Amino acid sequence: MEDAAMVGLMGRVTGTVGPGLVGEVIVRVRGGAEHFLAYAADGKGRIERGTVVMVVEYLPPRTVYVEAVYDS
């Protein structure tokens, strides 16, 4: 998948994302839903399970950097 096609997609955290953690998100892509390893885009925030996120950077083949879409 092209890098630009992943950036801006929405997903949901399925494994907590945060410093010292490799999180996981599920993103609807290519007509289905796929899991990606995830890191916080700011490098220091913690994003809990269930949070809606947006992909801000994609590193093929299965890694994304994300940020929360809604403030808590």
All heavy atoms as TSV, in Angstrom:
chain	resi	resn	atom	element	x	y	z
A	1	MET	N	N	0.849	-1.181	0.000
A	1	MET	CA	C	0.000	0.000	0.000
A	1	MET	C	C	0.886	1.232	0.000
A	1	MET	O	O	1.900	1.285	0.677
A	1	MET	CB	C	-0.901	-0.038	1.229
A	1	MET	CG	C	-1.631	1.256	1.481
A	1	MET	SD	S	-3.043	1.053	2.548
A	1	MET	CE	C	-4.310	1.162	1.319
A	2	GLU	N	N	0.484	2.211	-0.732
A	2	GLU	CA	C	1.234	3.468	-0.817
A	2	GLU	C	C	1.170	4.224	0.508
A	2	GLU	O	O	0.120	4.274	1.154
A	2	GLU	CB	C	0.616	4.304	-1.932
A	2	GLU	CG	C	1.423	5.516	-2.293
A	2	GLU	CD	C	0.812	6.224	-3.483
A	2	GLU	OE1	O	0.581	5.577	-4.508
A	2	GLU	OE2	O	0.572	7.432	-3.342
A	3	ASP	N	N	2.299	4.808	0.915
A	3	ASP	CA	C	2.383	5.523	2.191
A	3	ASP	C	C	1.285	6.558	2.353
A	3	ASP	O	O	0.642	6.636	3.390
A	3	ASP	CB	C	3.736	6.213	2.339
A	3	ASP	CG	C	4.878	5.215	2.430
A	3	ASP	OD1	O	4.632	4.004	2.322
A	3	ASP	OD2	O	6.005	5.671	2.608
A	4	ALA	N	N	1.075	7.381	1.342
A	4	ALA	CA	C	0.107	8.465	1.419
A	4	ALA	C	C	-1.314	7.938	1.620
A	4	ALA	O	O	-2.145	8.604	2.223
A	4	ALA	CB	C	0.172	9.326	0.169
A	5	ALA	N	N	-1.605	6.730	1.155
A	5	ALA	CA	C	-2.945	6.176	1.292
A	5	ALA	C	C	-3.266	5.808	2.737
A	5	ALA	O	O	-4.423	5.772	3.131
A	5	ALA	CB	C	-3.096	4.956	0.393
A	6	MET	N	N	-2.273	5.516	3.547
A	6	MET	CA	C	-2.488	5.167	4.957
A	6	MET	C	C	-2.642	6.402	5.836
A	6	MET	O	O	-3.415	6.395	6.786
A	6	MET	CB	C	-1.304	4.346	5.488
A	6	MET	CG	C	-1.272	2.915	5.050
A	6	MET	SD	S	-2.594	1.908	5.738
A	6	MET	CE	C	-2.191	1.919	7.480
A	7	VAL	N	N	-1.903	7.454	5.534
A	7	VAL	CA	C	-1.945	8.673	6.345
A	7	VAL	C	C	-3.343	9.279	6.275
A	7	VAL	O	O	-3.906	9.439	5.198
A	7	VAL	CB	C	-0.877	9.687	5.887
A	7	VAL	CG1	C	-1.028	11.011	6.615
A	7	VAL	CG2	C	0.518	9.113	6.096
A	8	GLY	N	N	-3.899	9.560	7.456
A	8	GLY	CA	C	-5.233	10.144	7.539
A	8	GLY	C	C	-6.329	9.129	7.817
A	8	GLY	O	O	-7.455	9.509	8.132
A	9	LEU	N	N	-6.016	7.836	7.713
A	9	LEU	CA	C	-7.021	6.824	8.021
A	9	LEU	C	C	-7.266	6.769	9.520
A	9	LEU	O	O	-6.385	7.033	10.321
A	9	LEU	CB	C	-6.576	5.445	7.530
A	9	LEU	CG	C	-6.501	5.254	6.018
A	9	LEU	CD1	C	-6.044	3.832	5.697
A	9	LEU	CD2	C	-7.836	5.542	5.357
A	10	MET	N	N	-8.489	6.412	9.886
A	10	MET	CA	C	-8.870	6.299	11.289
A	10	MET	C	C	-8.786	4.851	11.715
A	10	MET	O	O	-8.951	3.935	10.908
A	10	MET	CB	C	-10.308	6.779	11.476
A	10	MET	CG	C	-10.530	8.173	10.940
A	10	MET	SD	S	-9.815	9.378	11.989
A	10	MET	CE	C	-11.268	9.980	12.737
A	11	GLY	N	N	-8.525	4.654	12.999
A	11	GLY	CA	C	-8.472	3.317	13.562
A	11	GLY	C	C	-8.830	3.354	15.027
A	11	GLY	O	O	-9.190	4.390	15.563
A	12	ARG	N	N	-8.716	2.192	15.660
A	12	ARG	CA	C	-9.012	2.092	17.085
A	12	ARG	C	C	-7.883	1.320	17.755
A	12	ARG	O	O	-7.411	0.320	17.230
A	12	ARG	CB	C	-10.338	1.372	17.300
A	12	ARG	CG	C	-10.782	1.354	18.745
A	12	ARG	CD	C	-12.202	0.849	18.907
A	12	ARG	NE	N	-13.185	1.612	18.181
A	12	ARG	CZ	C	-13.814	2.698	18.636
A	12	ARG	NH1	N	-13.528	3.168	19.827
A	12	ARG	NH2	N	-14.705	3.313	17.914
A	13	VAL	N	N	-7.468	1.799	18.928
A	13	VAL	CA	C	-6.386	1.159	19.667
A	13	VAL	C	C	-6.887	-0.158	20.259
A	13	VAL	O	O	-7.909	-0.195	20.936
A	13	VAL	CB	C	-5.862	2.090	20.790
A	13	VAL	CG1	C	-4.820	1.389	21.637
A	13	VAL	CG2	C	-5.297	3.370	20.188
A	14	THR	N	N	-6.147	-1.240	19.990
A	14	THR	CA	C	-6.487	-2.549	20.544
A	14	THR	C	C	-5.454	-3.003	21.570
A	14	THR	O	O	-5.679	-3.974	22.280
A	14	THR	CB	C	-6.612	-3.606	19.426
A	14	THR	OG1	O	-5.418	-3.622	18.649
A	14	THR	CG2	C	-7.790	-3.291	18.514
A	15	GLY	N	N	-4.322	-2.330	21.612
A	15	GLY	CA	C	-3.272	-2.585	22.600
A	15	GLY	C	C	-2.640	-1.255	22.960
A	15	GLY	O	O	-2.200	-0.518	22.081
A	16	THR	N	N	-2.617	-0.896	24.229
A	16	THR	CA	C	-2.190	0.432	24.685
A	16	THR	C	C	-0.908	0.902	24.002
A	16	THR	O	O	0.065	0.173	23.891
A	16	THR	CB	C	-1.995	0.433	26.200
A	16	THR	OG1	O	-3.225	0.047	26.817
A	16	THR	CG2	C	-1.606	1.807	26.712
A	17	VAL	N	N	-0.943	2.155	23.544
A	17	VAL	CA	C	0.186	2.803	22.876
A	17	VAL	C	C	0.812	3.767	23.878
A	17	VAL	O	O	0.099	4.521	24.530
A	17	VAL	CB	C	-0.312	3.600	21.639
A	17	VAL	CG1	C	0.815	4.367	21.003
A	17	VAL	CG2	C	-0.984	2.681	20.632
A	18	GLY	N	N	2.128	3.750	24.012
A	18	GLY	CA	C	2.761	4.678	24.938
A	18	GLY	C	C	4.263	4.495	25.000
A	18	GLY	O	O	4.816	3.596	24.369
A	19	PRO	N	N	4.942	5.351	25.760
A	19	PRO	CA	C	6.394	5.266	25.901
A	19	PRO	C	C	6.805	3.886	26.426
A	19	PRO	O	O	6.220	3.372	27.372
A	19	PRO	CB	C	6.730	6.347	26.928
A	19	PRO	CG	C	5.562	7.271	26.918
A	19	PRO	CD	C	4.379	6.438	26.559
A	20	GLY	N	N	7.771	3.278	25.772
A	20	GLY	CA	C	8.258	1.975	26.180
A	20	GLY	C	C	7.355	0.822	25.797
A	20	GLY	O	O	7.610	-0.319	26.154
A	21	LEU	N	N	6.277	1.120	25.097
A	21	LEU	CA	C	5.320	0.093	24.678
A	21	LEU	C	C	5.214	0.059	23.164
A	21	LEU	O	O	5.287	1.097	22.513
A	21	LEU	CB	C	3.920	0.383	25.231
A	21	LEU	CG	C	3.748	0.478	26.730
A	21	LEU	CD1	C	2.345	0.954	27.063
A	21	LEU	CD2	C	4.014	-0.864	27.367
A	22	VAL	N	N	5.023	-1.120	22.620
A	22	VAL	CA	C	4.650	-1.244	21.214
A	22	VAL	C	C	3.170	-1.552	21.242
A	22	VAL	O	O	2.745	-2.624	21.649
A	22	VAL	CB	C	5.420	-2.378	20.508
A	22	VAL	CG1	C	4.957	-2.499	19.075
A	22	VAL	CG2	C	6.914	-2.126	20.563
A	23	GLY	N	N	2.367	-0.563	20.858
A	23	GLY	CA	C	0.923	-0.731	20.880
A	23	GLY	C	C	0.423	-1.384	19.611
A	23	GLY	O	O	1.197	-1.765	18.728
A	24	GLU	N	N	-0.901	-1.497	19.532
A	24	GLU	CA	C	-1.522	-2.086	18.352
A	24	GLU	C	C	-2.806	-1.333	18.044
A	24	GLU	O	O	-3.537	-0.928	18.947
A	24	GLU	CB	C	-1.838	-3.557	18.629
A	24	GLU	CG	C	-2.431	-4.273	17.433
A	24	GLU	CD	C	-2.796	-5.708	17.759
A	24	GLU	OE1	O	-3.677	-5.920	18.610
A	24	GLU	OE2	O	-2.181	-6.597	17.152
A	25	VAL	N	N	-3.056	-1.139	16.752
A	25	VAL	CA	C	-4.297	-0.522	16.302
A	25	VAL	C	C	-4.894	-1.361	15.192
A	25	VAL	O	O	-4.190	-2.095	14.496
A	25	VAL	CB	C	-4.098	0.932	15.812
A	25	VAL	CG1	C	-3.605	1.829	16.922
A	25	VAL	CG2	C	-3.159	0.995	14.628
A	26	ILE	N	N	-6.201	-1.237	15.036
A	26	ILE	CA	C	-6.881	-1.871	13.917
A	26	ILE	C	C	-7.392	-0.742	13.024
A	26	ILE	O	O	-7.975	0.232	13.513
A	26	ILE	CB	C	-8.004	-2.811	14.389
A	26	ILE	CG1	C	-8.558	-3.609	13.209
A	26	ILE	CG2	C	-9.087	-2.083	15.143
A	26	ILE	CD1	C	-9.431	-4.782	13.614
A	27	VAL	N	N	-7.102	-0.857	11.734
A	27	VAL	CA	C	-7.443	0.183	10.764
A	27	VAL	C	C	-8.214	-0.462	9.617
A	27	VAL	O	O	-7.832	-1.523	9.131
A	27	VAL	CB	C	-6.160	0.852	10.205
A	27	VAL	CG1	C	-6.502	1.911	9.181
A	27	VAL	CG2	C	-5.331	1.455	11.335
A	28	ARG	N	N	-9.277	0.193	9.191
A	28	ARG	CA	C	-10.028	-0.293	8.029
A	28	ARG	C	C	-9.279	0.139	6.776
A	28	ARG	O	O	-9.116	1.328	6.528
A	28	ARG	CB	C	-11.445	0.262	8.032
A	28	ARG	CG	C	-12.254	-0.261	9.209
A	28	ARG	CD	C	-13.731	0.055	9.111
A	28	ARG	NE	N	-14.370	-0.510	7.946
A	28	ARG	CZ	C	-14.784	-1.776	7.822
A	28	ARG	NH1	N	-14.630	-2.607	8.824
A	28	ARG	NH2	N	-15.354	-2.196	6.724
A	29	VAL	N	N	-8.825	-0.861	6.017
A	29	VAL	CA	C	-8.018	-0.594	4.839
A	29	VAL	C	C	-8.172	-1.749	3.851
A	29	VAL	O	O	-8.400	-2.889	4.265
A	29	VAL	CB	C	-6.539	-0.367	5.246
A	29	VAL	CG1	C	-5.945	-1.598	5.878
A	29	VAL	CG2	C	-5.703	0.097	4.094
A	30	ARG	N	N	-8.045	-1.478	2.584
A	30	ARG	CA	C	-8.112	-2.489	1.530
A	30	ARG	C	C	-9.378	-3.342	1.594
A	30	ARG	O	O	-9.343	-4.552	1.391
A	30	ARG	CB	C	-6.877	-3.394	1.570
A	30	ARG	CG	C	-5.586	-2.683	1.229
A	30	ARG	CD	C	-4.415	-3.656	1.143
A	30	ARG	NE	N	-3.817	-3.955	2.426
A	30	ARG	CZ	C	-2.762	-3.343	2.942
A	30	ARG	NH1	N	-2.188	-2.373	2.288
A	30	ARG	NH2	N	-2.280	-3.695	4.104
A	31	GLY	N	N	-10.491	-2.736	1.932
A	31	GLY	CA	C	-11.762	-3.453	1.967
A	31	GLY	C	C	-11.966	-4.329	3.194
A	31	GLY	O	O	-12.898	-5.121	3.241
A	32	GLY	N	N	-11.115	-4.196	4.186
A	32	GLY	CA	C	-11.238	-4.985	5.416
A	32	GLY	C	C	-10.653	-4.228	6.583
A	32	GLY	O	O	-10.528	-3.010	6.537
A	33	ALA	N	N	-10.283	-4.951	7.607
A	33	ALA	CA	C	-9.660	-4.343	8.780
A	33	ALA	C	C	-8.372	-5.100	9.068
A	33	ALA	O	O	-8.358	-6.330	9.051
A	33	ALA	CB	C	-10.600	-4.402	9.977
A	34	GLU	N	N	-7.286	-4.355	9.318
A	34	GLU	CA	C	-5.988	-4.965	9.565
A	34	GLU	C	C	-5.353	-4.375	10.817
A	34	GLU	O	O	-5.568	-3.213	11.144
A	34	GLU	CB	C	-5.055	-4.740	8.367
A	34	GLU	CG	C	-5.563	-5.371	7.094
A	34	GLU	CD	C	-4.605	-5.195	5.921
A	34	GLU	OE1	O	-3.417	-4.904	6.144
A	34	GLU	OE2	O	-5.071	-5.347	4.784
A	35	HIS	N	N	-4.549	-5.202	11.481
A	35	HIS	CA	C	-3.827	-4.774	12.678
A	35	HIS	C	C	-2.439	-4.267	12.301
A	35	HIS	O	O	-1.784	-4.827	11.426
A	35	HIS	CB	C	-3.691	-5.931	13.665
A	35	HIS	CG	C	-4.977	-6.306	14.307
A	35	HIS	ND1	N	-5.373	-5.803	15.521
A	35	HIS	CD2	C	-5.981	-7.107	13.905
A	35	HIS	CE1	C	-6.548	-6.286	15.835
A	35	HIS	NE2	N	-6.945	-7.089	14.859
A	36	PHE	N	N	-2.006	-3.209	12.993
A	36	PHE	CA	C	-0.685	-2.621	12.789
A	36	PHE	C	C	-0.032	-2.375	14.139
A	36	PHE	O	O	-0.722	-2.061	15.114
A	36	PHE	CB	C	-0.792	-1.277	12.046
A	36	PHE	CG	C	-1.280	-1.401	10.638
A	36	PHE	CD1	C	-2.636	-1.443	10.355
A	36	PHE	CD2	C	-0.375	-1.476	9.586
A	36	PHE	CE1	C	-3.096	-1.563	9.043
A	36	PHE	CE2	C	-0.824	-1.606	8.277
A	36	PHE	CZ	C	-2.181	-1.648	8.012
A	37	LEU	N	N	1.286	-2.502	14.204
A	37	LEU	CA	C	2.032	-2.071	15.383
A	37	LEU	C	C	1.926	-0.557	15.432
A	37	LEU	O	O	1.952	0.095	14.388
A	37	LEU	CB	C	3.490	-2.498	15.283
A	37	LEU	CG	C	3.734	-3.999	15.184
A	37	LEU	CD1	C	5.221	-4.263	15.003
A	37	LEU	CD2	C	3.196	-4.716	16.401
A	38	ALA	N	N	1.832	0.017	16.625
A	38	ALA	CA	C	1.581	1.456	16.715
A	38	ALA	C	C	2.421	2.132	17.781
A	38	ALA	O	O	2.675	1.571	18.852
A	38	ALA	CB	C	0.105	1.703	17.005
A	39	TYR	N	N	2.825	3.349	17.458
A	39	TYR	CA	C	3.552	4.228	18.375
A	39	TYR	C	C	2.840	5.578	18.399
A	39	TYR	O	O	2.229	5.992	17.411
A	39	TYR	CB	C	4.987	4.439	17.899
A	39	TYR	CG	C	5.817	3.182	17.901
A	39	TYR	CD1	C	5.913	2.396	16.769
A	39	TYR	CD2	C	6.494	2.784	19.045
A	39	TYR	CE1	C	6.668	1.236	16.760
A	39	TYR	CE2	C	7.258	1.623	19.050
A	39	TYR	CZ	C	7.337	0.857	17.912
A	39	TYR	OH	O	8.085	-0.297	17.906
A	40	ALA	N	N	2.953	6.292	19.533
A	40	ALA	CA	C	2.373	7.629	19.639
A	40	ALA	C	C	3.169	8.590	18.763
A	40	ALA	O	O	4.404	8.581	18.796
A	40	ALA	CB	C	2.383	8.097	21.087
A	41	ALA	N	N	2.487	9.406	17.992
A	41	ALA	CA	C	3.143	10.345	17.083
A	41	ALA	C	C	4.030	11.333	17.835
A	41	ALA	O	O	5.084	11.717	17.337
A	41	ALA	CB	C	2.105	11.092	16.250
A	42	ASP	N	N	3.615	11.733	19.038
A	42	ASP	CA	C	4.418	12.702	19.797
A	42	ASP	C	C	5.546	12.030	20.573
A	42	ASP	O	O	6.373	12.703	21.181
A	42	ASP	CB	C	3.544	13.545	20.729
A	42	ASP	CG	C	2.918	12.751	21.866
A	42	ASP	OD1	O	3.222	11.547	22.029
A	42	ASP	OD2	O	2.105	13.344	22.600
A	43	GLY	N	N	5.582	10.699	20.562
A	43	GLY	CA	C	6.654	9.966	21.215
A	43	GLY	C	C	6.572	9.862	22.721
A	43	GLY	O	O	7.354	9.183	23.349
A	44	LYS	N	N	5.626	10.545	23.343
A	44	LYS	CA	C	5.547	10.499	24.801
A	44	LYS	C	C	4.145	10.299	25.350
A	44	LYS	O	O	3.986	9.991	26.506
A	44	LYS	CB	C	6.159	11.744	25.423
A	44	LYS	CG	C	5.887	13.003	24.692
A	44	LYS	CD	C	6.694	14.166	25.192
A	44	LYS	CE	C	6.433	15.291	24.222
A	44	LYS	NZ	N	6.833	16.550	24.551
A	45	GLY	N	N	3.131	10.451	24.529
A	45	GLY	CA	C	1.764	10.288	25.018
A	45	GLY	C	C	1.374	8.832	25.188
A	45	GLY	O	O	1.963	7.938	24.606
A	46	ARG	N	N	0.378	8.611	26.024
A	46	ARG	CA	C	-0.171	7.274	26.241
A	46	ARG	C	C	-1.588	7.277	25.689
A	46	ARG	O	O	-2.380	8.164	26.014
A	46	ARG	CB	C	-0.165	6.952	27.736
A	46	ARG	CG	C	-0.590	5.542	28.049
A	46	ARG	CD	C	-0.432	5.287	29.559
A	46	ARG	NE	N	-0.912	3.978	29.908
A	46	ARG	CZ	C	-0.143	2.893	29.983
A	46	ARG	NH1	N	1.141	2.985	29.730
A	46	ARG	NH2	N	-0.661	1.735	30.310
A	47	ILE	N	N	-1.895	6.283	24.873
A	47	ILE	CA	C	-3.220	6.183	24.264
A	47	ILE	C	C	-3.799	4.826	24.661
A	47	ILE	O	O	-3.246	3.784	24.332
A	47	ILE	CB	C	-3.143	6.319	22.729
A	47	ILE	CG1	C	-2.378	7.594	22.334
A	47	ILE	CG2	C	-4.541	6.325	22.135
A	47	ILE	CD1	C	-2.075	7.711	20.846
A	48	GLU	N	N	-4.901	4.855	25.370
A	48	GLU	CA	C	-5.499	3.646	25.937
A	48	GLU	C	C	-6.342	2.874	24.920
A	48	GLU	O	O	-6.791	3.430	23.911
A	48	GLU	CB	C	-6.383	4.019	27.146
A	48	GLU	CG	C	-5.648	4.713	28.269
A	48	GLU	CD	C	-4.598	3.835	28.939
A	48	GLU	OE1	O	-4.742	2.591	28.938
A	48	GLU	OE2	O	-3.628	4.400	29.480
A	49	ARG	N	N	-6.568	1.594	25.238
A	49	ARG	CA	C	-7.417	0.735	24.413
A	49	ARG	C	C	-8.775	1.380	24.178
A	49	ARG	O	O	-9.333	1.999	25.078
A	49	ARG	CB	C	-7.652	-0.603	25.107
A	49	ARG	CG	C	-6.525	-1.564	24.944
A	49	ARG	CD	C	-6.842	-2.909	25.544
A	49	ARG	NE	N	-7.917	-3.515	24.786
A	49	ARG	CZ	C	-8.650	-4.525	25.202
A	49	ARG	NH1	N	-8.440	-5.053	26.375
A	49	ARG	NH2	N	-9.599	-5.024	24.449
A	50	GLY	N	N	-9.287	1.228	22.968
A	50	GLY	CA	C	-10.607	1.751	22.632
A	50	GLY	C	C	-10.596	3.162	22.075
A	50	GLY	O	O	-11.595	3.622	21.533
A	51	THR	N	N	-9.488	3.869	22.178
A	51	THR	CA	C	-9.395	5.249	21.695
A	51	THR	C	C	-9.369	5.277	20.171
A	51	THR	O	O	-8.687	4.476	19.528
A	51	THR	CB	C	-8.114	5.919	22.230
A	51	THR	OG1	O	-8.117	5.858	23.653
A	51	THR	CG2	C	-8.004	7.367	21.770
A	52	VAL	N	N	-10.128	6.195	19.600
A	52	VAL	CA	C	-10.113	6.395	18.148
A	52	VAL	C	C	-8.885	7.232	17.807
A	52	VAL	O	O	-8.633	8.261	18.432
A	52	VAL	CB	C	-11.402	7.098	17.665
A	52	VAL	CG1	C	-11.336	7.376	16.168
A	52	VAL	CG2	C	-12.624	6.255	17.996
A	53	VAL	N	N	-8.122	6.767	16.825
A	53	VAL	CA	C	-6.879	7.441	16.436
A	53	VAL	C	C	-6.833	7.674	14.932
A	53	VAL	O	O	-7.589	7.073	14.175
A	53	VAL	CB	C	-5.638	6.609	16.859
A	53	VAL	CG1	C	-5.521	6.527	18.366
A	53	VAL	CG2	C	-5.661	5.226	16.245
A	54	MET	N	N	-5.904	8.551	14.534
A	54	MET	CA	C	-5.655	8.816	13.123
A	54	MET	C	C	-4.193	8.503	12.829
A	54	MET	O	O	-3.315	8.846	13.624
A	54	MET	CB	C	-5.939	10.273	12.770
A	54	MET	CG	C	-5.709	10.565	11.289
A	54	MET	SD	S	-6.210	12.219	10.791
A	54	MET	CE	C	-5.148	13.215	11.787
A	55	VAL	N	N	-3.961	7.858	11.699
A	55	VAL	CA	C	-2.598	7.544	11.276
A	55	VAL	C	C	-1.948	8.822	10.759
A	55	VAL	O	O	-2.484	9.484	9.872
A	55	VAL	CB	C	-2.595	6.470	10.159
A	55	VAL	CG1	C	-1.186	6.235	9.644
A	55	VAL	CG2	C	-3.222	5.179	10.655
A	56	VAL	N	N	-0.782	9.183	11.320
A	56	VAL	CA	C	-0.064	10.375	10.866
A	56	VAL	C	C	1.225	10.016	10.130
A	56	VAL	O	O	1.793	10.851	9.427
A	56	VAL	CB	C	0.221	11.369	12.018
A	56	VAL	CG1	C	-1.076	11.899	12.595
A	56	VAL	CG2	C	1.063	10.741	13.098
A	57	GLU	N	N	1.693	8.768	10.297
A	57	GLU	CA	C	2.872	8.304	9.561
A	57	GLU	C	C	2.780	6.797	9.421
A	57	GLU	O	O	2.301	6.103	10.325
A	57	GLU	CB	C	4.154	8.681	10.304
A	57	GLU	CG	C	5.409	8.392	9.512
A	57	GLU	CD	C	6.673	8.867	10.213
A	57	GLU	OE1	O	6.582	9.599	11.212
A	57	GLU	OE2	O	7.756	8.490	9.752
A	58	TYR	N	N	3.222	6.283	8.286
A	58	TYR	CA	C	3.175	4.852	7.998
A	58	TYR	C	C	4.561	4.362	7.602
A	58	TYR	O	O	5.207	4.957	6.738
A	58	TYR	CB	C	2.179	4.593	6.860
A	58	TYR	CG	C	2.186	3.194	6.308
A	58	TYR	CD1	C	1.898	2.101	7.109
A	58	TYR	CD2	C	2.461	2.969	4.964
A	58	TYR	CE1	C	1.891	0.817	6.583
A	58	TYR	CE2	C	2.449	1.686	4.432
A	58	TYR	CZ	C	2.158	0.614	5.250
A	58	TYR	OH	O	2.147	-0.653	4.735
A	59	LEU	N	N	5.030	3.316	8.275
A	59	LEU	CA	C	6.305	2.695	7.946
A	59	LEU	C	C	6.020	1.259	7.492
A	59	LEU	O	O	5.685	0.408	8.326
A	59	LEU	CB	C	7.242	2.677	9.159
A	59	LEU	CG	C	7.604	4.039	9.740
A	59	LEU	CD1	C	8.421	3.870	11.008
A	59	LEU	CD2	C	8.351	4.869	8.728
A	60	PRO	N	N	6.091	1.010	6.196
A	60	PRO	CA	C	5.777	-0.329	5.686
A	60	PRO	C	C	6.671	-1.382	6.326
A	60	PRO	O	O	7.818	-1.080	6.663
A	60	PRO	CB	C	6.071	-0.220	4.189
A	60	PRO	CG	C	6.021	1.244	3.892
A	60	PRO	CD	C	6.475	1.934	5.138
A	61	PRO	N	N	6.206	-2.595	6.539
A	61	PRO	CA	C	4.895	-3.013	6.078
A	61	PRO	C	C	3.789	-2.907	7.119
A	61	PRO	O	O	2.611	-2.848	6.774
A	61	PRO	CB	C	5.116	-4.471	5.693
A	61	PRO	CG	C	6.156	-4.952	6.664
A	61	PRO	CD	C	7.038	-3.738	6.927
A	62	ARG	N	N	4.082	-2.860	8.446
A	62	ARG	CA	C	3.018	-2.971	9.447
A	62	ARG	C	C	3.159	-2.020	10.627
A	62	ARG	O	O	2.674	-2.325	11.714
A	62	ARG	CB	C	2.970	-4.393	10.018
A	62	ARG	CG	C	2.941	-5.513	9.057
A	62	ARG	CD	C	1.722	-5.702	8.235
A	62	ARG	NE	N	0.498	-5.784	8.958
A	62	ARG	CZ	C	-0.667	-5.621	8.355
A	62	ARG	NH1	N	-0.736	-5.346	7.082
A	62	ARG	NH2	N	-1.770	-5.711	9.029
A	63	THR	N	N	3.777	-0.875	10.470
A	63	THR	CA	C	3.960	0.038	11.599
A	63	THR	C	C	3.357	1.401	11.285
A	63	THR	O	O	3.539	1.916	10.185
A	63	THR	CB	C	5.457	0.201	11.934
A	63	THR	OG1	O	6.004	-1.089	12.218
A	63	THR	CG2	C	5.666	1.112	13.135
A	64	VAL	N	N	2.644	1.955	12.269
A	64	VAL	CA	C	2.050	3.279	12.111
A	64	VAL	C	C	2.343	4.136	13.338
A	64	VAL	O	O	2.551	3.617	14.439
A	64	VAL	CB	C	0.518	3.211	11.894
A	64	VAL	CG1	C	0.188	2.569	10.563
A	64	VAL	CG2	C	-0.183	2.477	13.023
A	65	TYR	N	N	2.377	5.437	13.133
A	65	TYR	CA	C	2.422	6.415	14.214
A	65	TYR	C	C	1.053	7.077	14.226
A	65	TYR	O	O	0.537	7.453	13.172
A	65	TYR	CB	C	3.527	7.445	13.973
A	65	TYR	CG	C	4.895	6.883	14.255
A	65	TYR	CD1	C	5.542	6.071	13.331
A	65	TYR	CD2	C	5.534	7.127	15.465
A	65	TYR	CE1	C	6.787	5.524	13.599
A	65	TYR	CE2	C	6.780	6.584	15.746
A	65	TYR	CZ	C	7.399	5.790	14.805
A	65	TYR	OH	O	8.624	5.243	15.075
A	66	VAL	N	N	0.466	7.188	15.424
A	66	VAL	CA	C	-0.914	7.652	15.521
A	66	VAL	C	C	-1.064	8.761	16.560
A	66	VAL	O	O	-0.214	8.934	17.434
A	66	VAL	CB	C	-1.854	6.484	15.894
A	66	VAL	CG1	C	-1.871	5.427	14.813
A	66	VAL	CG2	C	-1.498	5.866	17.237
A	67	GLU	N	N	-2.178	9.470	16.463
A	67	GLU	CA	C	-2.552	10.439	17.501
A	67	GLU	C	C	-4.050	10.302	17.742
A	67	GLU	O	O	-4.812	9.933	16.835
A	67	GLU	CB	C	-2.185	11.863	17.098
A	67	GLU	CG	C	-2.848	12.374	15.869
A	67	GLU	CD	C	-2.345	13.763	15.468
A	67	GLU	OE1	O	-1.232	14.147	15.854
A	67	GLU	OE2	O	-3.099	14.439	14.740
A	68	ALA	N	N	-4.448	10.572	18.969
A	68	ALA	CA	C	-5.872	10.493	19.332
A	68	ALA	C	C	-6.650	11.534	18.545
A	68	ALA	O	O	-6.180	12.656	18.348
A	68	ALA	CB	C	-6.049	10.704	20.828
A	69	VAL	N	N	-7.843	11.150	18.113
A	69	VAL	CA	C	-8.667	12.050	17.311
A	69	VAL	C	C	-9.440	13.014	18.202
A	69	VAL	O	O	-9.581	14.179	17.889
A	69	VAL	CB	C	-9.639	11.241	16.431
A	69	VAL	CG1	C	-10.592	12.158	15.682
A	69	VAL	CG2	C	-8.866	10.378	15.454
A	70	TYR	N	N	-9.945	12.529	19.324
A	70	TYR	CA	C	-10.754	13.344	20.215
A	70	TYR	C	C	-10.024	13.545	21.531
A	70	TYR	O	O	-9.444	12.614	22.069
A	70	TYR	CB	C	-12.094	12.664	20.495
A	70	TYR	CG	C	-12.838	12.275	19.228
A	70	TYR	CD1	C	-12.948	10.944	18.845
A	70	TYR	CD2	C	-13.405	13.248	18.414
A	70	TYR	CE1	C	-13.612	10.586	17.677
A	70	TYR	CE2	C	-14.063	12.904	17.260
A	70	TYR	CZ	C	-14.165	11.572	16.894
A	70	TYR	OH	O	-14.825	11.218	15.747
A	71	ASP	N	N	-10.084	14.757	22.061
A	71	ASP	CA	C	-9.503	15.005	23.380
A	71	ASP	C	C	-10.415	14.423	24.441
A	71	ASP	O	O	-11.628	14.450	24.319
A	71	ASP	CB	C	-9.335	16.514	23.636
A	71	ASP	CG	C	-8.245	17.104	22.775
A	71	ASP	OD1	O	-7.300	16.370	22.433
A	71	ASP	OD2	O	-8.348	18.297	22.430
A	72	SER	N	N	-9.823	13.920	25.504
A	72	SER	CA	C	-10.631	13.335	26.590
A	72	SER	C	C	-11.097	14.413	27.529
A	72	SER	O	O	-10.415	15.349	27.810
A	72	SER	CB	C	-9.784	12.330	27.368
A	72	SER	OG	O	-9.388	11.286	26.522
